Amino acid sequence: MKLPWKYILVSFLIGLLAGGSTGLFYSHKLAHEWLKRGPDMFLRHLDRKLHLDEQQKAKIYPLLVADRDKLMAYQDTLRKAARVQIRALLKPDQQANFDAMVAKHDAERRKREGK
């Protein structure tokens, strides 16, 4: 018994959508986890490749953490600037909905980050 090509195509598309949506759902979480563990992972990588001594590790690690903190602060600055620009383009009723949306997003982010 032959399966018509339409059923095969529909099955393929359902699988593609399911896989893509799962990837999108977890990609933000994985990126955030990588950013939190980035300095540790990079220091281990440097140690494996360069065979660092303890004194070098102790001096390099704070530099990596400071860079991560600068990156996160810069992301915060960009996020806030974009929100101000978007809000300025919205009508008053849209602004109220946007503010609620932003507050919810910020609360979820704080919860994820453990703050």
N, C-alpha and C positions, 0 to 999 in steps of 0.2 A: 504494500500500500504506500503510495507516494504522498508526502506532505506537500501541499501547495506552497509555493515560494512566499506567498503573503504571510502565512503562519510563521515561517522561519524569520522573515523580516520583522514582524511584530515582536516575536520573542527576543530577537537581537536588540531591538530598540528598547524594550522593557529592561533588559539586562544593562544596556548602556545607561539608561536613566537611573536605574537603581545604583549602579556603581558610581556614576558621576555625583549623584546627590550624597551618597555616603562619603565620598572623597571631599566634597565641599564642606560637609558637616564637621568632619574631623580635621581638616587641614588647618583651620584657625587654632584649634586646640593644640595640635602638634607643633605649629609654629611658635606658639607661646611657650610651650614646654621646652622647645629647643632654645629659645631666647633665655629662659631662666637657667638652663644647664649649659649654655654656650661656653662660658668661661672655663668651667670644669672640663668639658669635652675638649676644648682647644688646648688647654694646658696639658691634658693627657696626651694629645696628639703631638705637641711640641716635645714632651718628655720622651715619647717613643722614638721620634725622629732624631732628636738632638741630645738625648741622655742628660737632661738637666740635673744639677745637684739641688739639694734642698734650699740653699740660699737663693739660687736663681728662681726656683719655683715661688719662693716667698716674695720675691720682688716683682715677678711677672704677673702673678694672680691679681693683685690689686689694680694693675693697669687694665687688665681684661675686664674686671668688674666695673671700673670707672667708665670704660668705653661702652659697656652695655647700658649703664645708667644714663650716659649722654644720649645714646640712641633712643632709649625709652622716653626721655624728656623731650627730645626732638619730635618724636612721634606724637606726643601729647600736644606740643605746640602746633603741629600741622593739623591735628584733629580739631583743636579749638578754633583755629583760623578758618578751616573749611566750614565748620558749623556756623560761625558768624556770617560768612558769605552766603551760605545756603539760607539761613534764617532771614537775611535781608531781602531775599528774592520771594519770600512767601507772603501770602495774605495773612491778616491777623488770625483767622480761624485755623489756618494751616500752621501758623507759628505755635499755637497752643498744642496742637497734635505733635508737632516736631519736638517741642520741649519735653513732652511726656515720653516720646520715643527715645530721646537722648538720655533722659533720666533713667529709663528702664535699662538701656544699653550700658550706661555707666555702672548701675547697680550690679548687673550681671558680670561685668568685667571685674569689679572689685571683689565679687564673690569668687570668681575663678582665680584671681590673683591672691586670694586669702587676706585681703585688707579689710 
